[in-house]
């Protein structure tokens, strides 16, 4: 059996939405890493030295290869990654 690892980097308010959508699409579980930090093209906005950008969650799904594309598309749609810039991104990698 072949597997893919789907990695979703989402705002903390989208974590439950993404995990529930993945489960409906065939994922059997996930690992959530809370309070991850990252930086995009633009540096985060600060106010008196405090970062105003919210924390992200990293959600890891190890799924069967034949289910991976559907799960990836489902979480991107439900998480509104294309419609709401900065809400999240998801990608998959091969697992050996």
C-alpha positions in Angstrom: 0.0 0.0 0.0 1.3 3.5 -0.9 0.8 6.6 1.2 1.0 10.4 0.9 1.5 12.9 3.6 -0.8 15.9 3.3 0.5 18.9 5.2 -2.0 21.8 5.8 -0.8 25.1 7.3 -3.9 26.8 8.5 -5.1 29.6 10.8 -6.1 28.3 14.2 -9.8 29.0 13.5 -9.7 26.8 10.4 -8.2 23.7 12.1 -11.4 22.0 13.0 -13.0 22.8 9.6 -10.0 21.2 7.8 -9.8 18.1 10.0 -13.6 17.4 9.7 -13.5 17.9 6.0 -10.6 15.5 5.6 -12.4 12.9 7.7 -15.5 13.2 5.5 -13.2 12.8 2.4 -11.7 9.6 3.7 -8.8 10.5 6.1 -8.8 8.3 9.2 -6.9 10.7 11.5 -4.4 13.5 11.8 -1.7 15.1 13.9 -2.1 18.7 14.8 0.9 20.9 15.8 -0.5 24.0 17.5 1.0 27.5 17.5 3.5 27.2 14.6 5.0 30.4 13.4 6.1 31.4 9.9 6.7 34.3 7.7 5.5 34.9 4.1 6.6 37.3 1.5 5.8 40.3 3.7 7.3 40.5 7.2 4.6 40.4 10.0 3.1 43.7 11.1 4.2 44.8 14.6 2.9 47.3 17.0 5.3 48.4 19.7 7.3 45.3 19.2 4.3 42.9 19.4 3.5 40.8 16.4 -0.1 41.2 15.2 -0.2 38.1 13.1 -2.0 35.1 14.5 -0.6 31.7 15.1 -0.9 28.8 12.6 -1.6 25.2 13.1 0.2 22.5 11.2 -2.1 19.5 10.4 -0.6 16.3 9.1 -2.6 13.6 7.4 -1.1 10.3 6.4 -3.5 8.9 3.8 -3.7 6.2 1.2 -2.4 7.4 -2.2 -5.7 6.7 -4.0 -7.5 9.0 -1.5 -5.0 11.8 -1.3 -6.1 14.0 -4.2 -9.7 14.1 -3.1 -8.8 14.8 0.5 -6.4 17.6 -0.6 -9.0 19.2 -2.8 -11.7 18.9 -0.1 -9.7 20.6 2.6 -8.6 23.4 0.3 -12.3 24.0 -0.7 -13.7 23.8 2.9 -10.8 25.9 4.3 -11.5 28.5 1.6 -7.7 28.7 0.8 -8.3 30.2 -2.7 -11.1 32.6 -1.6 -9.5 33.9 1.7 -5.8 34.9 1.2 -3.7 33.9 4.2 -6.2 31.4 5.6 -4.1 28.4 4.7 -2.2 26.2 2.3 -2.1 22.5 1.8 0.3 20.3 -0.1 1.2 16.6 -0.3 4.4 14.7 -0.5 5.3 11.0 -1.2 6.0 8.7 1.7 8.3 5.8 1.5 
